[in-house]
Amino acid sequence: MLEVKNITVAYGSDTVVKDVSFAVKPGEVIGIVGESGSGKSTVLKSILGLLDSRGKVLGGEILLNGENLLGFTSGRMRQIRGKEIAMVFQHPELSLDPVWPVGRSFYESIRVHREITKKEAAVQGRKLLEALELGEPDKILSSYPFELSGGMCQRAAIAIAMANRPGILLADEPTSALDVTVQKQVIETMMQMRKEFSASILIVSHNIGVIAKMADFVGVMRRGQMVEWGTKEEVLYSPEHDYTKALIRAVPKMGGELPAAAEEVGHG
Ligand SMILES: Nc1ncnc2c1ncn2[C@@H]1O[C@H](COP(=O)(O)OP(=O)(O)OP(=O)(O)O)[C@@H](O)[C@H]1O
């Protein structure tokens, strides 16, 4: 279980995350929604210990199964990343090395954490891609990222993120660079991974449609603060905060009519 407790984060003298708390329990999908600049990515980077040199967590705790990650050395955090907590980004290029075939990325991401032969990694990669029904696993494993569509790259990146069976997958705008039909497939891939490995997912997005489709619990961030938190039904169908109401109204495809529209993946 991951517990973010009262974290405050600043870049230099600019405090961009203020006293934010939430928990990601086993198997749950948590969605954090909020406009650009509200601090969502900063929360994810704080969890992974990936803030740049200007960024600093000024207060609070980030507990992974009761241990405070903020006290971990960078070496220990490297062991956590990918193994206990994996991450997918908006652009799959950040997870897939452009000069390697997908299968090599798969092998390298496992090899960081345990000994494995290329052959074994290929067998595991094939199994994972088969489970995801991505079609022609061997072809995907032998392809370079530039030979695959953006959606296929992102789905392969999600499979690679899950290669070490992490308990938690963090996803930062994983569908935002993709068109709507492909967004749906990427969401399905994440949900399949969750089922296959009983993983928890923490997804941040400005796209409320994506959050509506995936999350069990939803947090709404505005200017560094978590202004609303509750079950998906509570937050999206009967929002209390004016900012949440405005966010929902701003989704063109939903037209403010969430109950039917939550089935759709809208443009954020
Ligand atoms: N490396 C950085 N150095 C200085 N300020 C930063 C840095 N990264 C983010 N910020 C600032 O911190 C605030 C929160 O940014 P953050 O990226 O966490 O928001 P976000 O909600 O994820 O938005 P987006 O989806 O646009 O990334 C913004 O005001 C942003 O300008």
The ligand as a Gaussian input file, in Angstrom:
#p B3LYP/6-31G(d) Opt

LIG

0 1
 N       11.318000      21.330000     -12.947000
 C       10.582000      22.365000     -12.571000
 N       11.155000      23.512000     -12.142000
 C       10.383000      24.561000     -11.762000
 N        9.046000      24.566000     -11.760000
 C        8.416000      23.441000     -12.179000
 C        9.153000      22.290000     -12.601000
 N        8.260000      21.327000     -12.961000
 C        7.035000      21.857000     -12.763000
 N        7.123000      23.112000     -12.300000
 C        5.987000      24.000000     -11.937000
 O        5.257000      23.344000     -10.904000
 C        3.853000      23.515000     -11.097000
 C        3.200000      22.147000     -11.144000
 O        3.636000      21.464000     -12.314000
 P        3.250000      19.965000     -12.656000
 O        4.001000      19.587000     -13.877000
 O        3.399000      19.137000     -11.450000
 O        1.708000      20.124000     -12.964000
 P        0.732000      19.140000     -13.739000
 O       -0.580000      19.256000     -13.068000
 O        1.321000      17.794000     -13.840000
 O        0.640000      19.808000     -15.149000
 P        1.111000      19.250000     -16.570000
 O        0.113000      18.208000     -16.921000
 O        1.069000      20.439000     -17.451000
 O        2.498000      18.704000     -16.352000
 C        3.692000      24.334000     -12.351000
 O        3.524000      25.674000     -11.960000
 C        5.006000      24.155000     -13.086000
 O        5.310000      25.309000     -13.830000

